Amino acid sequence: SQVQEIIVRPLGSQLRWVKRITGASILADGKLALVLDPPELIQEGLRLSTQVKTPDISLSKSGRVLIVEDSVTSRALLQNTLERAGFQVFTATDGMEAFSMLHELEVDIIVSDVDMPRMNGFTLTEKIRKDEQLSSLPIILVTALDSKEDREHGLSSGANAYIKKGNFEKSELVRTVRNLLS
């Protein structure tokens, strides 16, 4: 990246109406470069940010669900299943991402895988249960780990429900989410 000193020329009367461009300059290599107007860009950004509305919770009568799943296909399946049932769905790729999202995002329930990189579902559940603001959040663990020990570990870590992926039924997931939200 080179630093060049340039002379900014006005766009002329025909192009004066172009927003966010303050003028033009001819670079050392002969190319024409448009020069952005920083104050105009900042004002435009401020206007847009005040126009953006936060999502209306009433739009989602069924609830707001955070899906935590590292597998792209499993995450898409869970998301499609819950969105079709009328839920507003947010996604995270692992427990660490989910935990940081929970401090910026209001959700009504979490549906999480167990076996994930960085922070697994058991650890995520335990961290949520220890967090004063999040401790009452319902958590469903959906996992391929189906031993009795895994199930007991999931429930003892604070999960409200434990669903095995092996015999996973979409209707069971939707029913479990609705039951925990009612």
C-alpha positions in Angstrom: 0.0 0.0 0.0 1.4 3.3 -1.1 0.7 6.8 0.3 0.0 9.4 -2.4 -0.6 13.1 -2.1 -3.6 13.9 -4.3 -5.6 17.0 -5.3 -9.3 16.5 -4.9 -11.4 18.1 -7.7 -15.1 18.7 -7.4 -17.4 16.4 -9.4 -19.0 19.1 -11.4 -22.5 20.3 -11.6 -23.7 17.1 -13.4 -22.6 14.8 -10.6 -22.9 17.1 -7.5 -26.0 15.1 -6.4 -24.0 11.9 -5.9 -24.1 11.3 -2.1 -21.1 10.2 0.1 -18.6 11.3 -2.7 -16.8 14.6 -2.1 -14.8 14.7 -5.4 -12.4 12.9 -7.6 -8.7 12.8 -8.2 -6.3 11.4 -10.9 -3.8 9.1 -9.3 -0.1 8.8 -10.3 -0.8 5.9 -12.6 -3.5 7.9 -14.4 -6.5 6.1 -12.9 -9.5 8.1 -11.7 -10.3 7.7 -8.0 -13.5 8.9 -6.3 -12.9 10.4 -2.9 -15.4 9.5 -0.1 -16.8 12.1 2.2 -16.2 10.8 5.8 -18.6 13.2 7.6 -21.4 12.3 5.1 -20.6 8.5 5.6 -20.8 8.9 9.4 -24.0 10.8 9.3 -25.5 8.2 6.9 -24.4 5.4 9.3 -26.0 7.2 12.3 -29.3 7.7 10.3 -29.4 4.0 9.4 -28.6 2.8 12.9 -31.5 4.8 14.4 -33.8 3.4 11.7 -32.9 -0.2 12.5 -35.5 -1.5 14.9 -34.8 -4.3 17.4 -36.7 -7.4 16.6 -40.2 -7.3 18.0 -40.6 -10.2 20.5 -44.3 -10.3 19.9 -43.6 -11.4 16.3 -42.4 -14.7 17.6 -45.3 -15.9 19.7 -43.7 -19.3 20.2 -40.4 -18.2 21.6 -36.8 -17.4 20.8 -34.5 -20.4 20.6 -30.7 -20.5 20.6 -29.4 -23.6 18.8 -25.8 -24.6 19.8 -24.4 -27.2 17.3 -21.0 -27.5 15.6 -22.3 -29.8 12.8 -23.6 -27.7 9.9 -26.2 -30.3 8.8 -27.5 -31.0 12.3 -27.7 -27.2 13.0 -29.7 -26.7 9.7 -32.0 -29.6 10.6 -32.7 -28.3 14.1 -33.1 -24.7 12.8 -35.5 -25.7 10.0 -37.6 -27.9 12.4 -38.0 -25.1 15.0 -38.6 -22.3 12.4 -41.3 -24.4 10.8 -42.9 -24.7 14.2 -43.0 -20.9 14.5 -40.0 -20.3 16.7 -37.5 -17.5 16.2 -34.1 -19.2 15.9 -30.6 -18.0 16.6 -27.5 -20.3 16.1 -24.1 -20.7 17.6 -21.3 -23.2 16.5 -20.1 -24.1 20.0 -20.7 -23.5 23.7 -18.2 -20.6 24.0 -19.9 -18.7 21.2 -23.3 -19.4 22.7 -22.3 -18.3 26.2 -21.0 -14.9 24.8 -24.2 -14.5 22.7 -26.4 -15.0 25.7 -25.1 -11.8 27.3 -26.2 -9.8 24.3 -29.3 -11.7 23.1 -32.5 -12.5 24.9 -33.6 -16.1 24.3 -36.3 -18.2 25.9 -34.7 -21.6 25.6 -31.4 -23.3 24.4 -31.2 -26.5 22.3 -27.6 -27.7 22.5 -25.4 -30.5 21.2 -23.0 -32.0 23.8 -19.9 -33.0 21.9 -18.5 -29.7 20.5 -15.0 -28.0 20.3 -13.9 -25.2 22.7 -16.8 -25.7 25.1 -19.1 -28.8 25.2 -22.8 -28.8 26.0 -22.3 -30.1 29.6 -19.9 -27.3 30.4 -22.2 -24.7 28.7 -25.1 -26.0 30.8 -23.1 -25.8 34.0 -21.9 -22.2 33.2 -25.5 -21.1 32.5 -26.8 -22.6 35.8 -24.1 -20.7 37.7 -24.9 -17.4 36.0 -27.3 -15.3 38.0 -29.0 -13.8 35.0 -29.3 -17.0 32.9 -29.7 -19.7 35.5 -33.4 -20.3 34.9 -33.1 -20.6 31.1 -34.5 -24.0 30.0 -31.9 -26.2 28.3 -32.4 -29.2 26.0 -29.4 -31.3 25.2 -29.7 -33.1 21.8 -26.8 -35.5 21.4 -25.5 -38.7 19.9 -24.1 -39.6 23.3 -26.7 -42.1 24.5 -25.2 -44.0 27.4 -27.0 -43.9 30.8 -24.0 -42.1 32.3 -24.1 -39.4 29.6 -27.8 -38.9 30.1 -27.3 -38.7 33.9 -24.4 -36.3 33.4 -26.5 -34.1 31.2 -29.4 -33.9 33.6 -27.1 -33.5 36.7 -25.3 -30.6 34.9 -28.7 -28.8 34.9 -30.3 -29.7 31.5 -34.1 -29.8 31.6 -34.3 -32.5 28.9 -32.0 -34.9 27.1 -32.9 -36.1 23.5 -30.9 -38.7 21.7 -30.0 -37.9 18.1 -30.2 -41.6 17.1 -34.0 -41.8 17.6 -34.5 -38.1 17.0 -38.0 -37.1 16.0 -38.8 -33.6 14.9 -42.2 -33.7 16.7 -40.5 -34.8 19.9 -38.1 -31.8 19.8 -40.9 -29.3 19.1 -43.1 -30.9 21.8 -40.3 -30.7 24.3 -39.5 -27.1 23.5 -43.2 -26.1 23.8 -43.6 -28.0 27.1 -40.5 -26.2 28.6 -41.7 -22.8 27.5 -45.3 -23.2 28.8 
